[in-house]
Amino acid sequence: MIFPPPPFRRPAFRLQFAADLMTSCAFEMETIILGWFILVQTGSVLLLAVFGALQSAGTLCSPVFGLVAERLGTRNLLAVMRGAYAGFAGLLALLAVTGLLTVPVVFVIGTCMGLFRSSDVAMRSLLVNDLIPPEDLPTALSISRMTSDLARTAGALTGAAVFAALGFGPAYVLVTLLYASGCTCNLLIPRTGKRSTAALMASPFGDLRAGFAYAWTTPLILVALILAFVVNFTAYPLSGGLLAYIARDVYGLDQSGFGTLSATFALGGLAGSIALSLTGSGRSPALVMLAASVVWHVLLVGFVIGQSLALGIACLAAAGFVQNFCMIPMSLVILRTASDNFRGRMIGLRMLAIYGLPLGLTLAGWLTGRIGLPATGLFYCLLGVAIPLAIIRHWRRAILA
């Protein structure tokens, strides 16, 4: 691979990479800090799962965010979103320092942040598409994904260490500074001028209906959206929302061990992003994403069974590696398949599929309390294997085309 990679030769992409990296680090620190705060204060895995689900509540608004990006520009939208994150994080820091922070307050503010946060990753992909020519898009998407993977490593470890050493308030001051820096970098990105509003109707509701109809009648996009819902419902609750519970109650770890598990999954993901940036996703990214989703769920079985910490870490790292062979080709399929006039709305629908996460996480929390984590994890993983195989059988012509 030529060094530096072609996307990094563009100043706008370098600014976006920095903005995404700082924002992602803040996301991961929040996940560690707030997740552990809820678990310690309440002792309830169900409340932990509900809190994680509420942070994804904004997925219901994702198609609207895609439409706003088409009308106002993705760069502007991301700057506004990240400014909102900084404001909410600053409020949490202030409440913690003044001793007014409570579990209900964390739930309310976390829900408000979730209205914006759920659409962040998809808007990044849309901005990459605006900044990078088509021939460099696969490499650029892989590099962009690295920001999340790097952050899951650095952010998780830093968040756990700062929280353990200094407490909630100082940790959240750092989170606020990271969000504010990400917003500033976004504002420095030049306007792309690639917005297309020619096909937009006078009514936003008419535009949204047209977007849903377009997705329903475009097989590859429909496949990508279904798979996005499935992996968010079955895979991410096990490697994300319930990770604090798995760390403490299955493997007997403290908050530092929780951060280590989160970083392990992220390191695997980072390795997967690097591998994809070097090799690409092949001639059939749709088939790659479906096959990777099957392997991903198989590996998660080894993690949730909890036979030994060494086996769990190995399976979690491998699952992190394989997940990016699912998620990056998924974005590539949508961006390549969608026409210019519908691309923002298709990315918005892609984020709507993330609503599978709060649904799956809430159900997993309830099931874990009833039948235990191993049985819950096995049930989720069986679903995660069966549905992609059914998709391949039903849409094989479109997938292999």
N, C-alpha and C positions, 0 to 999 in steps of 0.2 A: 504494500500500500504506500502511495506517495505521501511524504511528510513535509509540511502539515497537510492533513486531509483537505480536499478542495473546499468544503464548507467553511473551514476556519480561515480561509483566505479572504473572506467577506467580513468587514468590520461589523455589519449589522448582526450577523450570525454569532460573532464573538460576544457581542453585548447581550444577545438573547441567551446564549449559553450561561453567561455569568448570572443573569437575572434568574434563570430557571434553577441554577444550582443553589443560589442563596435561598430562594423560595422553598425549594425541596428540602434543604437542610432544616429550615424552620418548621416545615410540615412534620418531619420525622422527629424533631425534638418535641414538638407538641404531642405527637402520638405517645411517646414514652412518658412524658411528664403528666399529661392529663389521664392517660390510661392507668398509670400507677397510682395517681391521686384518687381516682374513683375507686379502684380496687381496695386500697388501704382504708379509705374512709368508710366504705360501705361493706366490704367483704363479700360482695355479691357478683358472681360471674354474669348473672342475667342483666344487672344494671350496667356492667362493663360492656356487654354486647349491645344493649339498648343505646348507650352513649355512642359507641362506634357507628351504630346505624343512623343516629340522628345527625352525625357529621356528614353523612352522605345524602341527607334529605334533599339537598339542592339538585340532585340528579333529575328530579321531576321538572326543573326549570331549564335543563340543558338545551332542549330544542330552541328555547327562546334565546339563550346565549349564542347559539349558532346563528340565529337570524340577526341578532344585534351585531355580531362580528361581520356578517355580510353587509350590513347597512353602515356601520360606523368605523369598521376596521379592527382587525384582531389586536394590533399593537395597542390601540387606545383602550380596548376592553380589558386586556391583561393589566395595563397600568392601573385602571380603576379597581380591578379586583384585588390587586396586591396592596394598593393603598388601604382598602377595607381590611385586609388581613392585619396590617400594621396597627390600625386603629383598635381592632378587637383585642389583639395581643397586648397592646399598651394598657387597655382597660383591665385585663386580667392581672398584669403585673402590678398595677396600682392597687387593685383590690387585695392582692396577696400581701403587698408591703404594708398596707393599712390594717390588715387582719380581718378584712370583711369578706374574704373568699369562702364560699360554701359550696357544697355539692350541687344544690339546685342552681346556683349562679353559673357554675361551670357547665351544667347541662344547657342552660339558656344561651350562653355565649357560644358554646360549641355548636349548637344548632344554627345560630345566626351565621357563623363562619362557614358552616357546611353548605349554606345557600350559594356561596361563591366558589368554595374550594373544590367542589365536585367536578366543575367544568374546567379546572385549570390545565390539567394534563392534555386534554383534547385541544384546547385553544393553542397550546404550544405547538402541537402538530400542524395545526392550520397556519400558524405564523411561519413555521419552517417551510411549508409549501409556498408561502408568499415570498420568502426570501431566497430560496434555493431553486436553481433550474432543475427540470425533471431528471436529467441524467445523474445528478448528485443526490437525489432525494432519498434513496435507500440508505446511503451512508449518513446523510444528515439526520434522518430519523433515528438511526442507531446511536449516533453521538448524542442527540437530544435525550434519548432514553437514559444515557449514562448519567445525566444530572440526577435523575431519581435514584439510580443505583448507588452512585457516589454518596448521595445524601443519606440513603438508608444506612450506609456504613458509618460515615462521619457523624451524621446527625444523631443517629441512634446512640452511638457510643458517647458523643459529647453531651447529649441530652441527659443520659443516665448519670454520667460523671458529674456534671454541673448540678443537677438536681440533688444527687446524693451529698455533694460537698457543700453547696451553698443554700439549698432550699428552693422553694417554688418561685419567689419573687425575683431574685437575681437571674435565675434561669430564664424567666419570661422576659426580662429586659433584653437579654441576648436574642431571644426569638423576635422581639419587636424590631430590633436593629437589623436583623437579617431581612425581614419583610420590607422594611423601609428602603434598604439598599437594593433589593430586587425591583421594587417599584421605580426607583431612580434610573436603574439601567434600562428598564423598559421604555421610559420616557425619552431616553437618549437614542433609541432606535429610530432611524428616519422612516417617514411614512412610505409604505411600499407602492401605493398607487395601483395595486392589483385588484382592488375591490370591484366587483361586478354586480350592478343592481338592475340590469336591463330586464331580467325576467321577474323581478319582484312586483307583486301586486300592491294595490293601494292598502289592502287590509292585511295586517300581520297574521290574523287567523287564517286568511286564505293562503298566505305563504306557508304557514305551518302545515295546513292540510295538504298542500301540493307536495311538501317535503315527505310527509308520511306515505302518500301515494307513490312517489318516486322510489322510496326505499322498498315498498312492498312489491313493486314490479321489476326490480333490478336484483336478480338472483344472488350475485356475489355480495352485494351490500347487505341483503337480507341475511345471508349466511354469516357474515361478519358480525352483524348485530345480535343474532341469536347466540353465537358463540360468546360474545362479550357478556351477555346476560348470564350464561351458564357458568363461566369461570368466576364471575363476581359472586354468584350465588353459592358455588360449591368450593372453590379453591381459596379465594382470598380470606374468607372467615377463618380458615385453619392456619394460614400463614401470616395473618395480620390481626384482625379484631380479637381473636381468642388467644393471641400469643402470650399475653401477660398471664392468663390463667394456666396455659400449658407450661410456661416457665416455672411458675410457683407451685402448682399442684401436681403436675406430672413429673417434672424433672427436679423439683426442690430447689429452685434458684431464687436469688434475690433480684433487686432491680437492675444491678449490674449484669447479672446473668441474662435477664430479660433483654437488655440492650445488646448483649453478645449474640443472642439468637436472632434478633432483628437484623443485626449487622451481617450475620452469616447468610441469611436469605439475600441480603443486598449484595454481598460479595459475589454470590453465585450469579445474580442478575447482571452485575457489572461485567463479569466474565462472558456472559451470554451476549451482552451488547457489543463488547469488543469483537467477539467472534463474528457476529453479524455484520459489523462495520467492515470487517476484512473479507468476508466471503459472500455477503449478500444473502438474500432469502431464496435464491434459486429461481427457476422459471415459473414455478407455481406457488406463489406465496399463500394462496388460499389452502392448498393441501398441507403446506408446512405448518400453518397455524393450527389446523385441526389435529394433525399428528402430534404436534408438540403438546397440545392440551391433554391428550390421552396420557402421554408419558408423565406429564406434570402431576396428574392425579394419582397415578401409580406410585410415584415417589412420595407423595404426601401420606400415603398409607403407612409407610415406614416411619414417618415422623410422628404421627399422632398415636401410633400403637405404644410408643414409649418404652421399648424393651431396654434400651441403654442410651445414655446421653451421646456417646460417640456415634451410634447408628443414627440417632435423631438429627444430629448436626450434619452428618454426611448427606442424609436424605433431604434436609432443608436446603443445603447449599446446592445440591443437584437440581432441586425443584426451582430454586431461584434462577439457575442457569437456563433451564428449559422454558420457563415462563416467558422470557423475552423472545424466544423463537415462536411463541404464540402471539404476543401482544404487538411486537413491532411489525411483522407481516400483516396483522390485522389492520393497523393504521395505513399501511401501504396499499392494501386492497381497497380501502374506502377512498383514499385520496386519488388513486389512479382511476378508479371506476367512475366516481361521481363527476358529473359535468361541472364546469366552473360556476354556473348559476345555482347549483344545489350543494356545493361542497361544504359550506358552513353549516347548513342544516343537517347534512349527513353526519358531520362530526358531532353536532349537537345530539343527534339520535344515538350516536355511539356512546355518548356520556349518559344518556337516559338509561341505557342498558346497565349502567353501574348501579341502578336501583336494585339489581339483584343482590348487591352486597348488603344493604341494610335488611332486606328480607331474609337472606340466607343467614346473616349474622344473628338476627333476633331468634330465628328458629333454632339455630345451632346452640345458642345459649340456653334456650328452653329444653331442647333435647338432651344436652349435656347434663343438666340437673336431673333429668328423668332416667336416662339409660346409660349415662357415662360418656366420656370423651371417645374412647376407642370405637364403640358402636356408632356414635354420631359421625365420627370421621370416616369410618368405612362406608356408611350409607351415602355420605356426600361424595366420596371418591367413586363409588359405583355409578352414581348419576353422572359424574364428570367424565367417565369413560364411555358410558352407553350413549349419551346424547350426541357427542361428536361423531361416533361411528354411524349413528342413524342419519346424521346430516350428510356424511360422505356418500352413503347409499342413496339418499333421495336426490341430491343435487350433484351427482358425480360428473355429469357432462359439463356443467358450468365451472366446477372446481378444477377439472383437468384441462379445460380449454386454454 
